[in-house]
Amino acid sequence: MTKFRPGWDTVIDKVGRVQKRQPPFGATYQFEVSLLNASVTGPSARLNVTTPDAPPSTSPLHVRLSGLSSSAVEISWAPPPVQYRNGRITAYQVRYFEVGAETQTETMAKVTVPGQRQHTAKDLKEKTFYTFMVRAFTSAGPGPWSGASNIRTSVERKSLLNLVHKQTSKRSKHNG
């Protein structure tokens, strides 16, 4: 080669810097190469290369539990930080179980709706402690589970109201 295009020095410089650190997961790069001599530029060839995804290297953040009723709990979260996603997040998985009965009551729920970062666990036992965890997925697989978050389901309000009503009714009969 006898001549370089003026922009090539910066391309070579950028490539040199990219090689010093891990390129982003799931990023697409386009390379263009052409032959150049003193008087003619030959045809160019283009190649697109996409780096593969890797599983997220950290768990979702800000996991929150909200009791919706005596038998339902909502879990919500924020995605892992961008620099630890290692590609595009494709799904989340929620794991929950009764405290002390993990193997008998473990439930897994997959959340695959893009952008959805909450799940409602239903048909839970009232007045029972539950543990919840969540993890993120890329096309390469799952990341680590979040730390355990615990919540106790409430007492069913109907039962409480009936109990108060029955006690009030009994008192009325004795006073009358």
N, C-alpha and C positions, 0 to 999 in steps of 0.2 A: 504494500500500500504506500502510495506516495502522498496522499492528501486526506485530511479529515474534515468532515463538516464541522462548523463551529460549535454546534450543540452537543457533539459527541463527548467532549471533555466532561461536560456536566453529567451526561448519562453514565459514563464510566465512573465518575465520582460518586453518583447516587448508588450505583450497583455496589461499589466498594463499601459504602456505609451500610447498605442493607445486609451485606454478608456478615457484618460484625454483630448483628443481633438477630434474634428469631423473627422471621417475617410474620405478619399477622395471619392467623388461621382463617381459612375461608376467603382469602383475598385473591383477586384475579389480576395477573400481570400480563401485559402485552409486550412482546419483543418483536422488533422489526430490524431486519438485517438486509443490507444491500452492498453490492460490490461497487467500489468507486476507484477510478484511476484518474490520471491527469486531465482527461478530456470527457469522459463518459461516466454516467451513473447507471449501473445495471438495474434490472428489476429487483424489487424488494420482496421479501418473504416475511409473513407475520405468523406469530405463534402465540396463542393465549395459554397461559399456565395458571391453574388455580391451586393454591395450597390447600391441603386437606384440613378439615375440622379436627379438633381434639376434644375430648370431654371437658366440661368446665372444670377449672382447677379450684373453685371455691363454691360454697353453697349460696342459695338466695339469701337476701338480707331482710331485716325488719319484719320477721315473722310475727304475726299478731293473731290472737284467737279471740273470738267474740261468741258468747253464748246467745243463741237465737231463741231457744226454747229449752224445755227439759230434755229434748231428744235431738237437738240439732246445734252444731257448732260451725261457725265460719272461720276458715283459716285464710289469711291473706299474706302477701309477701311482695318484696321488690326483687327484681332480677339481680344476679351477681354483677359486680362491677364490670364494665366493658372490657378492661384489660385482662380479666380472668374468665371471660365467657369462652374463648378459644373457638369462635365461630358463631353461627346464628343459633339462638336458642329455639329449639323445635317443639319442646314440651316440658312439662313439669310433672313430678310424681309426688303425691301426698301419701304419707304412711301414718296410720294412727292405730292405737290399741288401748284397751283398758289397762291401767297401771296394775301390775301384779298378775296379769293374765295375758302377757304378750303373745305367746304362741297360739293360744286358743282364740284370741279376738283380733289378731292383726288384720288390717284392711289396707289395700293399696288402691289408689285412684289416680288415673292418668288424666292430666289436663292438657289437651292438644289444641285448644282454640287459640290462634295467634293473639298475643297481647293480654290474654286472660291470666290474672295472677291471684285468683281466689278459688276456693272450693268449699262447698257446704257438705259436711258429714251429717247424715240423717240416720234415724232409727237407732240412736244411742240410748243407753239406759240412763234413767234419771238418777241424780245424786251419786254419780260415778266419776272417778278421776280418769282422764284420758291423756295420753301423750301423743303429740303431733310432731311430724318432721316433714320437710319438703326438700326436693332436689331438682336440679335443672338438667336437661338433656340437649345435646347437639346431635348432628347426624352421626357422630362418632361414639355416642353413648352417654351414660349418666355421669354427673359430677357427684361430689360428696353430699351426704345428708346435712341439713341444717342441725343446729343443736336442738335438743328436745325442749318442747314447750308443753306445759301442762295446764289443764283446765278441769274444773269439776262442773258437771251438768247440774242444772237447777232442779228444784222440786216442781212437779207439774202443778200449775196454778189451779186447775179445776179441782184436783184433790184437796188442795189447801182451802179453797173456797167452800167445798162441800163439808169439810171438817168443821170450819167455822160455823156454817149454816146448821149442821147437825148439833153442835154444842149449844148454839143459841136456841134452837128448837127445844132441846131437852130442858134448858133452864126455864123456858116459858111455861112448859107443862108443870114443872115443880112449883112455880110461883103462883099458878092459877088455880 
